[in-house]
Amino acid sequence: NYFEKKYDREPTSLTDCFFNNSNLSNSSFNQTVIYRNNFTNAILTNTNFDEAMINNTIFRNANFQNAKLINCELEYIDFVGANLQGVDFSNSYFKKVDFTNADLTGAIVDGAVFKEIVLNGTKIDGIDFSKAKEIKNIQLDIRPIIPIELENIFVGIANNEEREQERIAYQVHDYFERLNIN
């Protein structure tokens, strides 16, 4: 485990539960171990998951708007198509998490660790990734969010000499610096 959890009580455990299409708004899953659950299409707005350990769980198309997932450990999670607008992920650890086509607009990632994350088609407006603690092995299909001329740079990289590749790499880096994506 990434975090050495020191709970002030015995954590609640949810295993093999189905919360599909459930309205769990304003609920609290603080210090809960959530394993092999399904929350497809669940409404989890303003829900609190602080210090939860969430593993092998599906949140497809779930609505987490303004939820709190602070100091969480999330591994093998499916957030495909989820609404995660304004979610606070501060100091959380993510490993093998799929955010494909999710909306992370305005999410807070201060101190978060991201490893082996998929962000294909994900809305990431207003996120300051420079405040994350670590970002490694991100799969990001940036074609929908970048200008066509930058996409053409990527297409041409394989055919260019090393010096030209360096120049292009700096251009791409500068572009992402302006977007606050490192």
N, C-alpha and C positions, 0 to 999 in steps of 0.2 A: 504494500500500500504506500502511496505517495505521501500521505499525511499520517502522522502518528496521532490518531484520534484519541482525545482524552475527553470523553463525554462525562457530563455531570450526573448522568443517570444511565441505566441500561438502555441501549438504543432499541427503538421499535423496529421490527423486521417485517417487510412485505415481500413475499415470494410467490411467484406463479399466480398473480392476481390479474384480473381483467377489468380495466376501468374505461373501456371503449365507450365513447359518446357520453361519458359522465361529466356532470358539472361539479367540479371541485374547487371553484373560485373561493378565494380567501381562506383556504385550508392551510394547515401547517403540517409539514413533513420534516420538521427540524430533527436533526440527529436520528434520522431513519435510514436503515439499510434497505434499499430497494433493489431486488434481484429478480430477473426474468419476469417482468411485468409488462402489460400492454396498456398504454394510454392513448391509443389511436383516436383521433378526433375529440379528445377530452378538453374541457375548458378548465384551465388552471390559472386564470388571471389573478394577479395579486396573491399568488400562493407562495408560501415560504418553505424552501427546501434547505435552509442553512445547515451546514455541516452534514449533509446527507451523503451517503455512499450509494451511488446508483450504478448498476452494472447489468449488461445484457437486457436493456429495456427499450421498448418501442414507444416513441412519442410522435408518430407520424400525424401531420396535420393538426397537432394539438395547439391550443392557444395559451401561451405563457405570458401574454402581455403584462409588463410591469411586475413579474414574479421575481423572487430573490433566490438565487442559487449561490450563496456566498460560502466560501471555504468548503466546497463540495468536491468529491472525487467522482468523475463520470467516465466510465470505460465501456466500450462496445455499445454505444447509444445511437439510436436512429431518430434524428430530429428532422427527417425529410419532410419538407413542406410546412414545418411548424412556424407559428407566429411567435417570435422571440423578441418583439419590439420592446425596448426599454428594460430588458432583463438585466439584473445585476449579477454578473458572474465573477465578481471580485475574488481573487485568491483561490480560484477553483482550478482543478487539474482535469484536463480532457485528454483521453487517449482513445484512438480509434472511434471517433465520433463523426457521424455523417450529417452535415447541415445542408445537403443538396436542396436547392429551391426554397430554403427557409428564409425568413425575414428577420435579420438581426439588427435592423435599423435602431441606432441609438443604444445598443447594448453596452454595458460597462464591463471591461475586461482587465481592469487594473490588477496587476500581480498574478494574472492567470497564466497557466502553462498549457500550451496546445501541442500535442504530438499526434501525428498521423490523422489529420483532420481533412475532411472533404468539404469544400466550399463551392462546389459547382452550381452556378446559377443562384447563389445566395446573395441577398441584399445586405450590404455591409455599410450603408451610409451612416456617417456620424460615429463610427467606432474608432477610437484612438488606439490602434494596435501597438503604438510605441510604449504604452503603459503596461503591456503584458510582460510577464517575467521571462517567458521563453516561448518561441514558436519554432517547431521543427516538423518537417515532412508534411507540408500542406499541399493538398491537391486543389488547385484553383483554376477553373475554366474562366479566364478573364475576358474571353472574346465578347460576351454581351455587355461588359462594362467599360471597355476601352475604345478609344477612337480607332477607326479603321486603319489609319496610317501606322499606329503602333502595332496592330495585329500583323500588318505587312512586314514590319521589322522582324517579328518572331518567325514568320515564314521564311525570310531570307537568311536567317542566322546560319543554318546548316551549310549554306553555299559560300560563306564568306571566309576570308583568311582570319587568322588569329587576332591580328591587330584590329581589324574591322569588327570582329566579335566583341573585343574589349570596349570599343567605342559604343557599340550598340548596347552592351550591358550597362554602361554608364547612363545612357539615355533612358533605358528602362528603369534603372534604379532611381534616377531623378524623377521620372514620372510617378513612381510609387511613393516617393518621399512627399511629393505634393499631395498625394491622396492619403497620407499617413498610414501606408501599408509597407511594412518592412519585411 
